[in-house]
Amino acid sequence: MLNNCQIVYHHDNCLNTKKPFAHPCRLCIDTCPHQAISEQRELNSKLCTECGACMSVCPSDGFIDRNSDKLYNYIRVSEQINLNCPQALPTGYEIPCLGILDQDLWMALMLQAQEKKVEISTGECASCPDKKACALSVRTFNEVHKAWPEHSSVAITVAPDDGKSEPLLKNQQPIPTRSEKGSWLDFGREKLEAMLPGITSDEAYLIPRTRRFFSESWKGKDAVLPLPALNVGESCTNCGVCAAICPQGALTKQENHEELTLIYEPFQCVRCQRCVSICRPQALSMEIKHLSFRLFTGKILLHQGKFRYCIQCGKQLFDNVEPALCVACASSDLDIFSIGSVHD
């Protein structure tokens, strides 16, 4: 039986597939308001309402909407952007729910609003079965607004469809032509996906779709944007574990016999915070940084630090201890001190 649900699980994009971790990511499972996702990330199409909560919390496109490229194309070519949820009066392009809007997509819409009007119409969210997904998206919007209060306006209005009012079709959905879609190969892939839903969902890619669309919307603008980015504190012991555990390759290390260098690529970072959670000295954190497009898409020298070695045996140390002794040498000194104390 074919699964007609527009949201599909992208196994090879999942962080747990890219790089296994002691504490697997389960944001999609824990966030789904309808318990439609199993422990094996299988989606129950009978329970799924396509609210998009799993998509908005997934750092790496583990869950995607098959129609997302059509939405991005609509936003690109429309002179005015009008989005509405299924519970609202039709105004232009129907999205499954505000729940599909993650931070990158909200910021992309705010960047688009610098050049054209952006309006979003919703139904009565308080009485909607997907109100938890909507609330999650609104919370994300508020976080972006707090960090970037001067952003261009995105109008959100409550316009429930009571079945009696006339549709407010301000901006009809454009039908992409083959030239807009790209090559004939792209057109053929879309036809194949329509005939056999999910057949292309296992083709992995590194950068999530909303991140790519956000970057596209930002490119060519002078805007400096407040974005969560990795920060390294003074307690770093230069162990390099953070780079080794990164599933995106957003944090890489360069080593010689004297020092460690950490290189950070914000564009590739999906803010899963595995590096933060694994850092024993708690030297890493995600903080809001004001980045230009060049810094966001480039490589940043995040940290350089010299290795520390045990003053007795010469082994590398991964703790900021004084005096600079490894556990074995420090224990030996304690044993000698204890024996001397007993003889005294």
PyMOL commands that set and color helices and strands:
alter all, ss='L'
color gray80, all
select helices_A, chain A and resi 11-13+15-18+27-31+53-57+68-77+98-100+103-112+125-127+131-147+178-181+184-195+209-218+241-245+274-278+293-297+327-343
alter helices_A, ss='H'
color red, helices_A
select strands_A, chain A and resi 7-9+63-65+81-84+93-94+118-122+155-158+225-232+251-255+259-264+284-291+300-306+308-309+316-317
alter strands_A, ss='S'
color yellow, strands_A
deselect
rebuild
show_as cartoon
